[in-house]
Amino acid sequence: MADDEKAVRYDVDDHVAVLTIDRPSARNALSTDVLRGLCDGLDRAEADDEVRAVVLTGGAKIFASGADIRELRKTSPAGYLQSERLAAWARFGRFPKPSVAAVAGYALGGGCELAMSCDFVVAADSATFGQPEIRLGILPGAGGTQRWARVAGRFRAAELVLAARTVDAWTAREYGLVSRVVPAERVVAAGLALAGEVAAFGPVAARLSKAAVRASEELPLAGGLEHERALLGTLLSTEDHFEGIDAFLEKRAPRFTGR
């Protein structure tokens, strides 16, 4: 659809890039063009050394209501496995810089999975999370089954995935998905504030810290500890490491450069 071509806005606020899904006529449904716009935004943010963190949002009313159902109706098994949509979700998982989802209103299906692909989730008090895919005779295919089980446990994940339950922001916080809950009109500002906190630290340390935390989902404890030590060894050779130590000893704010 033509309106999808500009359905993702890209802005930079200090060292934070903000990607805003802006497709209100379709409740911010994640069409292929929207996913492409998100990938393009992440490419820009990754290539820009001045950008140290990213906020993904749909604004103060709705995050994303899920996949574009009309597109989904036309998708064949073979087409899905070779689709740009599938490649987009892999791109989200490879993004190396810290990311914050600022979620208001519905975050359902792919919208919920998009939020869970980030490192932090800040939720408006209006937010609703869920995986209703089973109502359409399918299942979550962009991480919903796996990430919910890891965040909330297998039995709570079963309620969301098998029984199509939804949870509000406070329940999502209780389950461990949401970092903080704020009024809807403040959700983007709260996401920016949290991303700004992270962006104030050394960018290399932030990227490698993210990599270490993400590895905990894939590696057993011994392998994770070994990976953590290797990343720390890398950081000990950076200029930011020496700057951070010197600034602490000299009782001043550090000036991190990403080197």
C-alpha positions in Angstrom: 0.0 0.0 0.0 1.2 3.5 -0.8 0.7 4.9 2.6 3.1 2.2 4.0 6.0 3.8 2.2 6.3 6.5 4.9 4.7 4.5 7.7 7.9 4.4 9.8 9.3 7.8 10.8 13.0 8.1 11.7 14.2 10.8 14.1 17.3 11.3 16.2 17.1 12.9 19.7 20.7 13.4 21.0 22.3 10.0 20.8 19.0 8.1 20.5 17.2 7.2 17.2 13.4 7.0 17.4 11.6 4.7 15.0 7.8 5.4 15.0 5.3 3.2 13.3 2.7 5.6 11.8 0.0 3.6 10.1 -3.1 4.6 12.2 -5.6 3.6 9.5 -4.5 -0.1 10.0 -3.8 0.2 13.8 -0.1 0.0 13.0 -0.4 -3.4 11.5 3.0 -4.8 10.5 2.9 -5.1 6.7 6.0 -6.0 4.7 6.5 -2.4 3.9 6.3 -1.4 7.6 8.8 -4.2 8.5 11.0 -2.9 5.6 10.8 0.6 7.0 11.8 -0.6 10.5 14.8 -2.5 9.0 15.9 0.6 7.0 15.7 2.6 10.2 17.8 0.1 12.1 20.3 0.1 9.3 20.6 3.9 9.6 20.9 3.7 13.3 23.6 1.0 13.2 25.6 2.9 10.6 25.5 6.1 12.5 28.2 6.2 15.2 26.4 9.1 16.9 23.4 6.8 17.6 24.0 4.8 20.7 20.5 3.4 21.4 17.1 3.1 19.7 13.5 3.5 20.7 10.8 1.7 18.8 7.3 3.0 19.3 3.9 3.6 17.7 3.2 6.7 19.8 0.8 7.3 22.7 -2.2 5.4 21.3 -1.2 2.1 19.8 2.1 0.1 19.3 1.2 -2.5 16.7 -1.9 -4.6 16.4 -0.1 -7.5 14.7 0.6 -8.7 11.2 -1.2 -7.4 8.2 -4.0 -10.1 7.9 -4.6 -9.5 4.2 -1.0 -10.1 3.5 -1.0 -13.2 5.7 -3.9 -14.6 3.8 -1.9 -14.7 0.6 1.3 -16.2 2.2 2.2 -19.8 1.2 4.5 -22.0 3.2 7.3 -21.8 0.7 6.8 -18.1 0.2 7.0 -17.5 3.9 10.3 -19.3 4.3 11.8 -17.2 1.6 10.0 -14.0 2.5 11.2 -10.5 3.2 9.1 -10.6 6.4 11.1 -13.5 7.8 14.4 -11.8 6.9 13.1 -8.7 8.7 12.6 -10.5 12.0 16.1 -12.0 11.7 17.4 -8.4 11.2 15.7 -7.3 14.4 17.5 -10.1 16.3 20.9 -9.0 14.9 20.6 -5.4 15.8 23.7 -4.7 18.0 22.8 -1.5 19.8 20.5 -1.3 22.9 16.9 -0.9 22.1 13.8 0.2 24.0 10.2 -0.5 23.0 7.8 2.2 24.2 4.4 0.5 24.1 1.0 2.0 24.3 -2.4 0.4 23.5 -2.3 -2.9 21.6 0.9 -4.9 21.2 -0.6 -8.0 19.8 0.8 -10.9 17.7 3.8 -9.5 15.7 3.5 -6.3 17.7 4.1 -8.1 20.9 7.0 -10.0 19.3 8.4 -6.8 18.1 8.4 -5.4 21.6 10.0 -8.5 22.9 12.8 -8.3 20.4 14.0 -5.1 22.2 16.2 -5.0 25.3 13.7 -3.0 27.4 10.0 -2.6 27.3 8.4 0.6 28.7 4.6 0.3 28.8 1.9 2.8 29.0 -0.9 2.1 31.5 -3.1 1.5 28.4 -0.9 -1.2 27.0 -2.3 -4.7 26.2 0.0 -7.6 25.3 -0.9 -10.9 23.7 -0.5 -13.6 21.1 -3.9 -14.1 19.4 -2.5 -16.1 16.4 -4.3 -19.3 17.4 -7.6 -17.6 16.7 -6.5 -17.5 13.0 -5.4 -21.2 13.0 -1.7 -20.4 13.3 0.9 -19.8 16.0 3.3 -17.0 16.8 6.2 -17.3 14.3 8.5 -14.4 15.3 9.6 -15.4 18.7 6.3 -15.3 20.7 6.3 -19.0 21.8 10.0 -18.9 22.9 10.4 -15.5 24.4 7.2 -15.7 26.5 8.3 -19.0 27.9 11.7 -17.6 28.8 10.2 -14.4 30.3 7.1 -15.7 32.1 7.5 -19.5 32.3 6.0 -22.3 30.3 2.6 -22.3 32.0 2.0 -18.6 31.6 3.2 -18.8 28.0 0.6 -21.5 27.4 -2.2 -19.2 28.5 -1.0 -16.5 26.1 -0.2 -18.8 23.1 -2.7 -21.6 23.5 -5.6 -19.8 25.1 -5.0 -16.4 23.4 -5.2 -14.6 26.7 -4.1 -10.9 26.8 -2.4 -9.2 29.7 -2.3 -5.6 30.8 0.8 -3.5 31.4 0.8 -4.3 35.1 0.5 -8.0 34.6 3.2 -7.9 31.9 5.4 -6.2 34.5 4.7 -8.9 37.0 5.6 -11.5 34.4 9.0 -9.8 33.8 8.4 -8.4 30.3 7.9 -4.7 31.2 10.5 -2.6 32.9 8.2 0.2 34.0 4.7 1.4 33.5 3.8 5.1 32.9 0.8 7.2 31.8 0.2 6.8 28.0 1.0 10.4 27.2 4.5 9.9 28.8 5.4 6.6 27.2 7.6 7.9 24.4 9.3 10.3 26.7 9.9 7.5 29.2 11.3 5.3 26.5 13.6 8.2 25.4 14.7 8.8 29.0 15.7 5.1 29.5 17.5 4.9 26.1 19.3 8.1 27.0 20.5 6.6 30.3 22.0 3.7 28.3 23.4 6.0 25.6 25.3 8.0 28.3 27.6 5.0 28.9 30.4 3.8 26.6 28.9 2.6 23.4 31.2 -0.4 23.0 30.5 -1.5 26.6 26.8 -1.1 25.9 26.9 -3.2 22.7 29.0 -6.0 24.3 26.9 -6.0 27.5 23.8 -6.5 25.3 25.5 -9.3 23.5 26.4 -11.0 26.8 22.8 -10.7 28.1 21.3 -12.0 24.9 23.8 -15.0 24.9 22.2 -16.1 28.1 19.1 -17.2 26.1 21.2 -19.5 24.0 24.2 -20.8 26.0 24.4 -23.0 29.1 25.8 -21.2 32.2 29.4 -22.4 31.7 29.4 -21.3 28.0 27.8 -18.0 29.0 30.4 -17.2 31.6 33.2 -18.0 29.1 31.5 -15.7 26.6 31.2 -13.0 29.2 34.9 -13.2 30.1 35.9 -13.0 26.5 33.8 -9.8 26.0 35.3 -8.3 29.1 38.8 -9.0 27.8 37.9 -7.1 24.7 36.6 -4.1 26.6 39.8 -3.9 28.7 41.7 -2.9 25.6 39.4 0.0 24.7 40.0 3.7 25.1 36.6 4.1 26.8 37.7 1.6 29.5 40.7 3.8 30.4 38.5 7.0 30.2 35.9 5.5 32.5 38.5 4.6 35.1 40.3 7.9 34.9 37.0 9.8 35.1 36.1 7.8 38.2 39.4 8.5 39.9 39.3 12.2 38.9 35.7 12.6 40.1 34.4 13.9 36.8 31.9 12.8 34.1 33.4 10.4 31.6 33.8 11.4 27.9 33.2 8.2 26.0 34.0 8.1 22.3 33.2 4.5 21.3 36.8 3.6 20.9 
